[in-house]
Amino acid sequence: IATVATADQGGDKAEGLLDKLRELAAEPDDHEARKLIEEVGRWTAEGELDSELGQAAISILEEQSRPSDPQLTDVSALFAQVSSDPTAWGSKAENLSSSLRDMLDTEPPGQRRQQARKLTDELDKWISEGEIDADRGDQAQDVLSPLQ
């Protein structure tokens, strides 16, 4: 919050980010923090938020919203990575980010296993059709593999 509040040139969305960070500080909510990670990524990509400020906010939000299940640590980090630079990932980055967020919000391990399998199949398709960068897609599959 202090970093965003003291930023000289934060961008058009800096004040909105500050408000949302304050709300999350007052009432922590993992799901809302993940949604904010995606918003910050979009704002940064669209030039409405300074990229360094956006990266700092995403890093803090990812740590705060990380599920307690250690199996999901890498999924949480991947979610933040995809959300922070969707254009580098490809045209299906938003789909990937959304699927990862859903997985992080899912409690039953059996259901997460199904989500991981489905997402891995979708990644195969997206990679083959050039909708997700191949190297980044392979990285995502490596993260999802242990969950299946």
N, C-alpha and C positions, 0 to 999 in steps of 0.2 A: 504494500500500500504506500509506504514511504517513497519507494522508487518511482511509482507512477505519479504520486502527488508532487514530487519535486522535479519531474521531467520538464525541461524547457520547451522542447519541440516534440511532444508526444503524438501529435496528430489529432484529427477531428474526433476520433473515438476515445481518446485518453480519458476524458471526463466520465464517459459512460463506463469505461473499464474500471475506473476508480470507484464509482458508485457500486458496481457489481461486486468488486473485491471487498468493499466494506460490508455489503449484505452477507457475503459468504463468511466473513470474519465473525459477524454477529450470530449467524445461524449456519454453521457448516453443513453442507449438503453435497455429497460426492457426485450425485447425478447432475446437479446444477453446475458444479465445478467442471465436469466433463463437457457439458454444453457450452460453457464459457470458453473452454480450450478451443473448441471448434469455431466459435465466433471470433476469438482473437486471431486465429489462423486466417480466417476470411478477411478480417479487417486489415491485417498485415499484408496479405496478398493483394488487396485492392488499394493499398497505399493510404488507408485511413488511420493507420496506427504505425508509429515508428517500429521498424523491424527489430531493433535491439530490445526495445521495451516489450514488444510482443513476445519475443523469445524468452525474456526474463519472466514474464507473467505466465507463460505456458509451462515453463520449468517448475515454478512454484506451485501452480495449480495441479500439475501432474503428481507431484510429491504429496500434496494434501489430499488428492482424490484417489490415490492408489489403494486398491482393495487390500484387506489384511491377508488374504490368501496369497502365499508366496508364489504359487504357480501363475498368478496373474501379473506379477511385476513386469515381465517382459512385454506382455500384451498392453499394459498401461503405458509403458515407454514407447511402444510402437504406435499406439493411438495418438500420443502427443506428437510424435515425429511426423506422422501422416498429416495430422491437423495443422501443424506449424508451417508446412510447405506443400500444400496440395498440388500446386502446379508441377512440381518436380516428380510427383508420383504418377500423374496422368489423369485422363478424363474421368476415371472411375474412383478417384481418390475420395470423393465425398461418400460414395457407397461403401468403400472400405472403412473409412473413419466411422461412419454410422454403425456398421456391423461390429466393429471393435468396441464401440461404446455400448452397444446392446449386450455384447458378451461380458463386458465389465460390470454391467448392471444386473446380470443374471446370477442368481444364487445357486441353484442346483447344479452340481458338477456334471451330471448326466446331460442336462440341457446344454451346458457350455460345450460339452464334447460334440454334440450334434451341430451346434453353431460353428465350431471350429472345422468340422468336416465339410459343412456346406460352404463356408467361406473359402476353404482351400480349393474346392472345386470351382468356385466362382473366380478365384485368383488365376487358376490355370487358364480359364476361358479369357479373362481380361488380359493376361499376359500374351496369349497366343494371338489375340486380336489387336494388340498394341495399345490397349486402353489403360494399362498399368506398366510402368517402366519395368523391364525384365529383371534387372538387378535388385531393384527395390521390392518387386513382387517375390523374388526368391527369398529375400530377407524376411518378408512377412510370413512366407510359408515355413521358414525355419522356426519362427516364433510360435506359430500355430501348431506345428507338428507334435510337440509334447502333450498338447491338450487333447489330442484325438484318441 
